[in-house]
């Protein structure tokens, strides 16, 4: 029986570079996820770092409380002007 993964492809977008540290077990899980994706799609396994953005995006998109709270914001964060004190 084939697994039904939540991710089926990795979009090709211009990224914003971030540096994060992951616990070793999370990194191993990402490697395993990439391997399962490779088996499911027949394409080469993506780099673990390429899995993180779509996973975060899907997580936030399916978080009902976040969606409700975000709607209560006056402006979405991506549209806010930079804080003049920090600019």
C-alpha positions as CSV (number, residue, x, y, z in Angstrom):
1,X,0.0,0.0,0.0
2,X,1.5,3.4,-1.1
3,X,1.6,6.2,1.5
4,X,-0.5,9.3,0.9
5,X,1.9,12.2,1.6
6,X,0.7,15.7,2.4
7,X,3.4,17.0,0.1
8,X,3.6,15.9,-3.5
9,X,6.0,18.4,-5.0
10,X,8.3,21.3,-4.0
11,X,7.5,24.6,-5.7
12,X,10.3,26.5,-7.3
13,X,10.2,30.0,-5.7
14,X,12.7,32.7,-4.9
15,X,13.5,32.0,-1.2
16,X,14.2,34.3,1.8
17,X,17.2,32.9,3.4
18,X,16.9,31.8,7.1
19,X,19.3,29.9,9.3
20,X,17.7,27.4,11.7
21,X,19.0,24.6,13.9
22,X,17.1,21.4,14.0
23,X,17.2,18.6,16.5
24,X,18.9,15.5,15.0
25,X,15.6,13.5,15.2
26,X,13.8,16.1,13.1
27,X,16.6,16.0,10.5
28,X,16.4,12.2,10.4
29,X,12.6,12.5,9.9
30,X,13.1,15.0,7.0
31,X,15.6,12.6,5.4
32,X,13.1,9.7,5.8
33,X,10.3,11.9,4.4
34,X,12.4,12.8,1.3
35,X,13.1,9.1,0.8
36,X,9.4,8.2,0.9
37,X,8.7,11.1,-1.5
38,X,11.4,9.7,-3.9
39,X,9.7,6.3,-3.7
40,X,6.2,7.8,-4.3
41,X,7.1,10.2,-7.1
42,X,9.9,8.4,-8.8
43,X,11.9,11.6,-8.8
44,X,15.1,12.1,-6.9
45,X,14.8,12.8,-3.1
46,X,14.6,16.5,-2.3
47,X,17.1,18.1,0.0
48,X,15.7,18.2,3.6
49,X,15.9,22.0,3.6
50,X,13.6,22.1,0.5
51,X,10.9,20.2,2.5
52,X,10.7,22.7,5.4
53,X,9.0,25.7,3.6
54,X,6.1,23.7,2.1
55,X,5.6,21.8,5.4
56,X,5.5,25.1,7.3
57,X,3.1,26.6,4.7
58,X,0.8,23.6,4.9
59,X,0.9,23.6,8.7
60,X,0.0,27.3,8.9
61,X,-2.7,26.9,6.3
62,X,-4.4,24.1,8.2
63,X,-4.1,25.7,11.7
64,X,-7.7,27.0,12.3
65,X,-6.8,29.1,15.3
66,X,-4.0,30.8,13.4
67,X,-6.3,31.5,10.5
68,X,-8.9,33.0,12.9
69,X,-6.3,35.1,14.7
70,X,-4.7,36.3,11.5
71,X,-8.1,37.6,10.2
72,X,-8.3,39.8,13.3
73,X,-5.1,41.5,12.4
74,X,-5.6,44.9,10.7
75,X,-3.0,44.2,8.1
76,X,-1.3,40.9,7.1
77,X,2.3,40.9,8.2
78,X,3.6,40.8,4.6
79,X,1.8,44.1,3.9
80,X,2.9,46.0,6.9
81,X,5.3,48.9,6.6
82,X,8.7,48.4,8.3
83,X,8.9,49.8,11.8
84,X,10.7,53.2,11.4
85,X,12.5,52.6,14.7
86,X,14.1,49.4,13.4
87,X,14.7,50.6,9.8
